[in-house]
């Protein structure tokens, strides 16, 4: 699958890292974009630089691994910003309220908000793992507008009915939810 992934400055970089780890071995083509604050939050919450983390894994697309292309958030000529460059899904993990609101209002001023706009106009799967609480009235209105336009607004609210024992169990729950909206199934983690 060809998947565009945006990583914003919302808290929850652990969700993005686990999502990428889950997609790593699947022979996918991943087009990843981090906002400036997305990079800072990744460093702050995970204690590692995104580029350094990426270099510790093989993202060449060889040997059964997925290929990752990292785009600048300011590159509006990158493939995810073009409707004719078909992607199977567009994911924003984690998604800030600002990014969600921008996509809902059609403000496509960076690559993440642009590919959100493209997903909606091309009727492609768009999943926003919203990391904000509480939500005020405008957030709720923007969420409703996106849902009506076909997006999945998925609050990062892990379930406890599976009796999670660790933080990783909670993260895995949410990543499974995101992956469940892809057009092809993604295998679960090895236990």
N, C-alpha and C positions, 0 to 999 in steps of 0.2 A: 504494500500500500504506500501511497504518497501522502504524507501527513505533515501539515504545517502546525508548529507548536510555538505559542507565545508564552513567555515567562515574564510576569510583571512584578512590580515591587510590593505586591501584597505579601503579607506574612504567609509562609507555607511553602518555602523553597523545597522542603523535604518531599512534597507531593510531586514537584517537577522532576527532581532527581530520580525518585522511584518510578515514575512514568517512563522516563528515558531508559532506565535499567530494564524495565519490563519489555520495552520495544527493541532493545539492543539486539537480541538474538533472532529477530524475526525477518530479516532480509527486507526491511522497509527502507524507504527513502524519506528521511526526516529533514525538514527545513525548520530550523530552530532560530528564534529571535528572542533576545532578552532586552527588556527596556533597561535604561540606565539604572533605575532603582531596582530592577530585577537582579542585576549583577551585584549591587550592593547588599541586597537582602540575602542572596545566595551566599555571599562571603560571610555575612554577619551570622546567619542562622546555621549554616553548615560548616563554618570554619575553613572553607576552602574556596579558592578561585575557580570559577566555572571553567575557564580554559584549561587550567591545570587538571581538574577532574576529568574533562573530556579527553585530554591527552593520555590519561591512565588507562583508557579503554580503546579498543580497536573500532573506530567508526568509519573504516574504509569501504565497507560493503563487501569485503572479501571474507571467505571462510564461513559464510552463513550469517554474518553479522549485518546489522543495518548500517546504511550509509547516512552520515549526518553532515548537513551543510548548515553552517551558522551564518546568518545574515545580520547586518547592521540594522538596528531599529529604524534608522533614517533612510534606508535603501528602498525607496518606493518603486524601483525598477526590478527588484528581486522577484523571482517566480511566484511566490505566494500572493503577490499583489495583482496578478493578472488573472482575469476570469478564464481566459483561454488556456491557461496552464492548469489543467484540471488536477485537483487534489481530492483524495478520497475523504478526508476529514480535516477540520480545523479545530485545534484545541487551544484554550488559554488556561494554563495551569501554573500557578494560581492566578486568578483574575482579580484585579483590584476593582473597587467600585468605580473609580475614574475610568478605567478601560471599558468596563461594562456600559457605563453611561455614554461614553464617546461612541461606542459601536451602535448603541440604541438610537443615538441622535444623528447617525450618519457622518460623524466626524472621523475622517480617515487620514489623520495627520502623521501617523507613523506606521510602520509595517504591521504591527499587531492589529491596530484598529482598521487598517486597510484590508488585511486579509479577513477580518471579521465581516467587513462590509461586502467583500467579494463572496464569502460563504453564503451570506443572506441572499444576495442578488442572483447567485448561481444555484440556489436551493441545494447547497451541500451541507453535510453535517457540521454544525458549529456547537461545541460544548465549552461552556465557561464555568470553571470551578471557582465560584465566587467565594472570596475570603474576606468577608466583612460582617461585622455584627456590632450593634444592632443595625438593622436597615431602616432608614427613614422613608417617608412617603415617596420622595423622588426616586430613591433606589427601587422601591417596589413598583412604581409606575414604569421605570425603564426595564425592569425584569419582565413585567407583563408585556410590554411592547416587543421585547426580544422573543418571548415565548410565542406570541402571536405571529411573529415573522418566521418562526421555525427553529429558533435556537433552543438549546437546552441550557437553562440556567440552573446549575447544580451547586447548591450551597455546600461548603465543606463541613458537613455535619455527619460524622461517622455514626453508624448504628452500634448499639451495644448488645443487640440480641444474639450475636455470634460469640458473646462472652470473650471479648478481647483481653489478652493478658499483657500485651506490651504496646508501646507507642507504634512500633512497626505494624502490629495488627490493625490499628486504627488507620494508619496511612494506607496500608494495603486495601482496606475496605473502600476508601475513597478512590484510589487508583483503579480498582476493579469497576467501580461505578462509571468512571470516565471511559474506560476501555469498552464497557458494555454498549456504548453508543457508536462504536466503529462498525463499518459495514462488514468486516470479517472478524471472527473471534480471535482473541489473543489468549494463549494459554496462561493459566494461573501460575503463581510462583511454585517452585519445587519445594516441598516440605521435607 
